[in-house]
């Protein structure tokens, strides 16, 4: 396995491949198809990740095949419980960390997050926000192992856990 991690190219074909990969992963992991309410950033990959200067989208390739993805962009939520902590000027947020099941448990996600964190530091973000779901068995322990701390847990249908890591 010779995995290469790099920024996605501003190329329609590569963007379409990334979208296809993401939707396949979402179908496999969550059992749903494309849903505009939840996947607007995938449809607008270029507008959300490629064009804005402090945002980016990374892909992991095995040959010509995308085997993992991760996006980072300025925090743009308005959660009341994070109002005093997070803002788009100094907080980035991680989106769309997905690894193909055939490539899991090989450290790819960990390397992608290292790349994301370096990018965030270079862009002078002070912290990174993310949310995950407690029903994804390995997710919360994975994030905790990387230094992300739980800030709030919702009792919503999605078992959402909000996490932050301070970069400085």
Secondary structure, DSSP 4 states (H G I P E B T S, - for coil): --EEEEEPPS-HHHHHHHHHHHHHHHHHHH-----HHHHHHHHTHIIIIISSTT-EEEEEEETTEEEEEEEEEE-----GGGTTT--TTTEEEEEEEEE-GGGTTSSHHHHHHHHHHHHHHHTT-SEEEEEEETTSTTHHHHHHHTT-EEEEE--STT-EEEEEEE--
